[in-house]
């Protein structure tokens, strides 16, 4: 069975027949989604040498990572303030001092 490249993955191989202005490496990648002209996508590469011994770069395509991805997303409506946010606390009168387990 032939190797099947999955969506968002690809390979680059050394161009052994390179002459003049030809590229050092050639290969292909299968897009994981539709890509618009001028759009930037992220590529990552790992060196790989299978049993056949022909070294190549394994490629993975993904959407660009923005530095603010870990920050909370802006919302059209701000979240409602909780008592912890406002400093207001209410004590419950029915507190049970018994410990349910020992």
C-alpha positions as CSV (number, residue, x, y, z in Angstrom):
1,X,0.0,0.0,0.0
2,X,1.3,3.4,-1.0
3,X,2.0,6.1,1.7
4,X,-1.0,8.4,1.9
5,X,-0.3,12.0,3.0
6,X,-2.9,13.3,5.4
7,X,-4.6,16.7,5.3
8,X,-2.2,19.4,6.7
9,X,0.9,17.2,6.1
10,X,3.6,16.9,3.4
11,X,7.2,16.1,2.6
12,X,10.3,17.7,1.2
13,X,13.0,15.7,-0.4
14,X,16.6,16.7,-1.5
15,X,16.7,17.4,-5.2
16,X,19.6,15.1,-6.2
17,X,19.5,16.2,-9.8
18,X,19.8,19.8,-9.0
19,X,21.5,22.0,-11.6
20,X,21.8,25.8,-11.9
21,X,18.8,27.6,-10.5
22,X,16.7,24.5,-9.5
23,X,15.6,24.2,-5.9
24,X,17.6,22.4,-3.2
25,X,14.5,20.5,-2.2
26,X,11.1,19.6,-3.7
27,X,7.9,18.1,-2.4
28,X,4.3,18.8,-1.6
29,X,1.9,19.4,1.1
30,X,-1.9,18.7,1.3
31,X,-3.8,21.7,2.6
32,X,-6.0,21.1,5.7
33,X,-8.5,23.8,4.5
34,X,-9.0,26.2,1.7
35,X,-6.3,28.8,1.6
36,X,-6.9,32.3,0.1
37,X,-4.4,34.1,-2.0
38,X,-2.0,36.2,0.2
39,X,-3.0,34.3,3.3
40,X,-0.2,33.1,5.7
41,X,-0.1,29.6,7.0
42,X,2.3,28.1,9.5
43,X,4.7,25.3,8.4
44,X,6.7,23.1,10.7
45,X,9.4,20.6,9.6
46,X,11.1,17.6,11.1
47,X,13.9,15.6,9.6
48,X,13.1,11.9,9.0
49,X,15.0,9.0,7.8
50,X,12.9,5.9,7.1
51,X,14.2,2.3,6.7
52,X,14.8,3.0,3.0
53,X,17.5,5.5,4.1
54,X,16.3,8.5,2.0
55,X,16.3,11.5,4.4
56,X,13.5,14.0,4.0
57,X,11.7,16.7,5.9
58,X,8.2,15.8,7.2
59,X,6.0,19.0,7.0
60,X,2.9,20.0,9.0
61,X,0.7,22.9,8.0
62,X,-1.5,24.7,10.5
63,X,-3.1,28.1,11.1
64,X,-0.7,30.8,12.3
65,X,-0.3,31.2,16.0
66,X,-1.0,34.6,17.3
67,X,0.7,35.8,20.5
68,X,-2.6,36.6,22.1
69,X,-4.1,33.1,21.7
70,X,-3.8,32.4,25.5
71,X,-5.5,35.7,26.4
72,X,-9.2,35.6,27.0
73,X,-11.2,36.4,23.9
74,X,-12.9,39.8,23.7
75,X,-16.7,39.5,24.1
76,X,-19.4,41.8,22.9
77,X,-21.0,41.8,26.3
78,X,-18.7,41.8,29.4
79,X,-19.2,39.0,31.9
80,X,-21.5,39.7,34.9
81,X,-19.6,40.5,38.1
82,X,-19.7,37.8,40.7
83,X,-19.7,38.5,44.5
84,X,-16.0,37.6,44.5
85,X,-15.3,40.3,41.9
86,X,-17.2,43.0,43.8
87,X,-16.0,42.0,47.3
88,X,-19.6,41.4,48.4
89,X,-20.1,38.1,50.3
90,X,-23.2,36.7,51.9
91,X,-22.9,34.3,54.8
92,X,-25.3,31.4,54.9
93,X,-27.1,30.9,58.2
94,X,-27.6,27.2,57.8
95,X,-24.0,26.1,58.0
96,X,-23.7,22.6,59.3
97,X,-20.6,22.1,61.5
98,X,-20.8,18.3,61.3
99,X,-18.1,16.6,59.2
100,X,-19.7,14.2,56.8
101,X,-16.7,11.9,56.7
102,X,-13.8,11.1,59.0
